[in-house]
Amino acid sequence: MITSQLLACRAVLLLCVLKASSQDTFLAAVYEHAVILPSTTLEPVSREEALRLMNRNLDVMERAIASAAKQGAHIIVTPEDGIYGWNFNRATLYPYLEDIPDPQVNWIPCNNPNRFGHTPVQERLSCLAKDNFIYVVANMGDKKRCNGSDPQCPSDGWYQYNTNVVFDSQGKLVARYHKICTLLKCKRADLRTCGHSVETASTRFDMFSLSGTFGTQYVFPEVLLSEIKLAPGEFQVSSDGRLMSLKPTSGPVLTVTLFGRLYEKDQALNASSDLTAQTLSILAAVSACILCSLYW
């Protein structure tokens, strides 16, 4: 994952978690799975073949969502690229995209799947949220028609957006986030991701506690307040790896994050060169919970 993706994911996670329940405390789950990848990303596949691949990954998500709900989670954040994978170009990615409407349309895809065309992925995510009575955050691709009057309109007439969506516990689409403005390229899809960066927040926490399971001993904490301000002296990392607040935060909280650094993934440029500084930042896979007491 690149940094902009992580920032967007973290921002969406925090903003959505805060709305997940009217209760003073809530339980959140974050998980990763080994994504089932398409056999080829060099040539376009049919929409039917794309749906078969996406449904295989959604089958995995279904088990995780059901498990989280049974353990009392109010919201679950599913993996980045977890529905169809990566290493696409514009043409090969297109069969995997759906038109995701503005959440203001007040739509429950599980109840009315054809209201905005053929949207089987949104329908299934909506039903998973509704059937398990849990908020679901998922990453998928959005497409939006454009025309020649837009000088930035791609030649095929479609914008492609790397998008996070949120469905509430009734299955309603309540959030759609087009990722931070960047053009993704590393053999990845050229996704025009023109959303807005999130730099301010309005919610303060009495306390927070974040823990995760990592495949590395090098785990680094980060707490950012509104307007991307650091919070020195306001948190600590316990001996068991938990990131905990020491007191009510001095300002609204933007993000609370644990990063894992896989140094062994660094690659040598050549036999005599230093190792590259290619960072793989991993969003914490929360094994226990995020227990937050908040006030508005």
BELTA-V480711 format. One record per residue. N is the residue number from 0. RES is the residue in one letter. BURIAL is I if it has 16 or more other ideal C-beta (glycine too) atoms within 10 Angstrom, else O. Layout:
n=N res=RES burial=BURIAL
n=N res=RES burial=BURIAL
This chain:
n=0 res=M burial=O
n=1 res=I burial=O
n=2 res=T burial=O
n=3 res=S burial=I
n=4 res=Q burial=I
n=5 res=L burial=I
n=6 res=L burial=I
n=7 res=A burial=I
n=8 res=C burial=I
n=9 res=R burial=I
n=10 res=A burial=I
n=11 res=V burial=I
n=12 res=L burial=I
n=13 res=L burial=I
n=14 res=L burial=I
n=15 res=C burial=I
n=16 res=V burial=I
n=17 res=L burial=I
n=18 res=K burial=O
n=19 res=A burial=I
n=20 res=S burial=O
n=21 res=S burial=O
n=22 res=Q burial=O
n=23 res=D burial=O
n=24 res=T burial=O
n=25 res=F burial=I
n=26 res=L burial=I
n=27 res=A burial=I
n=28 res=A burial=I
n=29 res=V burial=I
n=30 res=Y burial=I
n=31 res=E burial=O
n=32 res=H burial=O
n=33 res=A burial=O
n=34 res=V burial=I
n=35 res=I burial=I
n=36 res=L burial=O
n=37 res=P burial=I
n=38 res=S burial=O
n=39 res=T burial=O
n=40 res=T burial=I
n=41 res=L burial=O
n=42 res=E burial=O
n=43 res=P burial=I
n=44 res=V burial=I
n=45 res=S burial=O
n=46 res=R burial=O
n=47 res=E burial=O
n=48 res=E burial=O
n=49 res=A burial=I
n=50 res=L burial=I
n=51 res=R burial=O
n=52 res=L burial=I
n=53 res=M burial=I
n=54 res=N burial=O
n=55 res=R burial=O
n=56 res=N burial=I
n=57 res=L burial=I
n=58 res=D burial=O
n=59 res=V burial=I
n=60 res=M burial=I
n=61 res=E burial=I
n=62 res=R burial=O
n=63 res=A burial=I
n=64 res=I burial=I
n=65 res=A burial=O
n=66 res=S burial=O
n=67 res=A burial=I
n=68 res=A burial=I
n=69 res=K burial=O
n=70 res=Q burial=O
n=71 res=G burial=O
n=72 res=A burial=I
n=73 res=H burial=I
n=74 res=I burial=I
n=75 res=I burial=I
n=76 res=V burial=I
n=77 res=T burial=I
n=78 res=P burial=I
n=79 res=E burial=I
n=80 res=D burial=I
n=81 res=G burial=I
n=82 res=I burial=I
n=83 res=Y burial=I
n=84 res=G burial=I
n=85 res=W burial=I
n=86 res=N burial=I
n=87 res=F burial=I
n=88 res=N burial=I
n=89 res=R burial=I
n=90 res=A burial=O
n=91 res=T burial=I
n=92 res=L burial=I
n=93 res=Y burial=I
n=94 res=P burial=I
n=95 res=Y burial=I
n=96 res=L burial=I
n=97 res=E burial=I
n=98 res=D burial=O
n=99 res=I burial=I
n=100 res=P burial=I
n=101 res=D burial=O
n=102 res=P burial=I
n=103 res=Q burial=O
n=104 res=V burial=O
n=105 res=N burial=O
n=106 res=W burial=I
n=107 res=I burial=I
n=108 res=P burial=I
n=109 res=C burial=I
n=110 res=N burial=O
n=111 res=N burial=O
n=112 res=P burial=I
n=113 res=N burial=O
n=114 res=R burial=O
n=115 res=F burial=I
n=116 res=G burial=O
n=117 res=H burial=O
n=118 res=T burial=I
n=119 res=P burial=I
n=120 res=V burial=I
n=121 res=Q burial=I
n=122 res=E burial=I
n=123 res=R burial=I
n=124 res=L burial=I
n=125 res=S burial=I
n=126 res=C burial=I
n=127 res=L burial=I
n=128 res=A burial=I
n=129 res=K burial=I
n=130 res=D burial=O
n=131 res=N burial=I
n=132 res=F burial=O
n=133 res=I burial=I
n=134 res=Y burial=I
n=135 res=V burial=I
n=136 res=V burial=I
n=137 res=A burial=I
n=138 res=N burial=I
n=139 res=M burial=I
n=140 res=G burial=I
n=141 res=D burial=I
n=142 res=K burial=I
n=143 res=K burial=I
n=144 res=R burial=O
n=145 res=C burial=O
n=146 res=N burial=O
n=147 res=G burial=O
n=148 res=S burial=O
n=149 res=D burial=O
n=150 res=P burial=O
n=151 res=Q burial=O
n=152 res=C burial=I
n=153 res=P burial=O
n=154 res=S burial=O
n=155 res=D burial=O
n=156 res=G burial=O
n=157 res=W burial=I
n=158 res=Y burial=I
n=159 res=Q burial=I
n=160 res=Y burial=I
n=161 res=N burial=I
n=162 res=T burial=I
n=163 res=N burial=I
n=164 res=V burial=I
n=165 res=V burial=I
n=166 res=F burial=I
n=167 res=D burial=I
n=168 res=S burial=I
n=169 res=Q burial=O
n=170 res=G burial=I
n=171 res=K burial=I
n=172 res=L burial=I
n=173 res=V burial=I
n=174 res=A burial=I
n=175 res=R burial=I
n=176 res=Y burial=I
n=177 res=H burial=I
n=178 res=K burial=I
n=179 res=I burial=I
n=180 res=C burial=O
n=181 res=T burial=I
n=182 res=L burial=O
n=183 res=L burial=I
n=184 res=K burial=O
n=185 res=C burial=O
n=186 res=K burial=O
n=187 res=R burial=I
n=188 res=A burial=I
n=189 res=D burial=O
n=190 res=L burial=I
n=191 res=R burial=I
n=192 res=T burial=I
n=193 res=C burial=O
n=194 res=G burial=I
n=195 res=H burial=O
n=196 res=S burial=O
n=197 res=V burial=I
n=198 res=E burial=O
n=199 res=T burial=O
n=200 res=A burial=I
n=201 res=S burial=O
n=202 res=T burial=I
n=203 res=R burial=I
n=204 res=F burial=I
n=205 res=D burial=O
n=206 res=M burial=O
n=207 res=F burial=I
n=208 res=S burial=I
n=209 res=L burial=I
n=210 res=S burial=I
n=211 res=G burial=I
n=212 res=T burial=O
n=213 res=F burial=I
n=214 res=G burial=O
n=215 res=T burial=O
n=216 res=Q burial=O
n=217 res=Y burial=O
n=218 res=V burial=I
n=219 res=F burial=O
n=220 res=P burial=I
n=221 res=E burial=O
n=222 res=V burial=I
n=223 res=L burial=I
n=224 res=L burial=I
n=225 res=S burial=I
n=226 res=E burial=O
n=227 res=I burial=O
n=228 res=K burial=O
n=229 res=L burial=O
n=230 res=A burial=I
n=231 res=P burial=O
n=232 res=G burial=O
n=233 res=E burial=I
n=234 res=F burial=I
n=235 res=Q burial=O
n=236 res=V burial=O
n=237 res=S burial=O
n=238 res=S burial=O
n=239 res=D burial=O
n=240 res=G burial=I
n=241 res=R burial=O
n=242 res=L burial=I
n=243 res=M burial=O
n=244 res=S burial=I
n=245 res=L burial=O
n=246 res=K burial=O
n=247 res=P burial=O
n=248 res=T burial=I
n=249 res=S burial=O
n=250 res=G burial=O
n=251 res=P burial=O
n=252 res=V burial=I
n=253 res=L burial=I
n=254 res=T burial=I
n=255 res=V burial=I
n=256 res=T burial=I
n=257 res=L burial=I
n=258 res=F burial=I
n=259 res=G burial=I
n=260 res=R burial=I
n=261 res=L burial=O
n=262 res=Y burial=O
n=263 res=E burial=O
n=264 res=K burial=O
n=265 res=D burial=O
n=266 res=Q burial=O
n=267 res=A burial=O
n=268 res=L burial=O
n=269 res=N burial=O
n=270 res=A burial=O
n=271 res=S burial=O
n=272 res=S burial=O
n=273 res=D burial=O
n=274 res=L burial=O
n=275 res=T burial=O
n=276 res=A burial=O
n=277 res=Q burial=O
n=278 res=T burial=O
n=279 res=L burial=O
n=280 res=S burial=I
n=281 res=I burial=I
n=282 res=L burial=I
n=283 res=A burial=I
n=284 res=A burial=I
n=285 res=V burial=I
n=286 res=S burial=O
n=287 res=A burial=O
n=288 res=C burial=I
n=289 res=I burial=I
n=290 res=L burial=O
n=291 res=C burial=I
n=292 res=S burial=O
n=293 res=L burial=I
n=294 res=Y burial=O
n=295 res=W burial=O
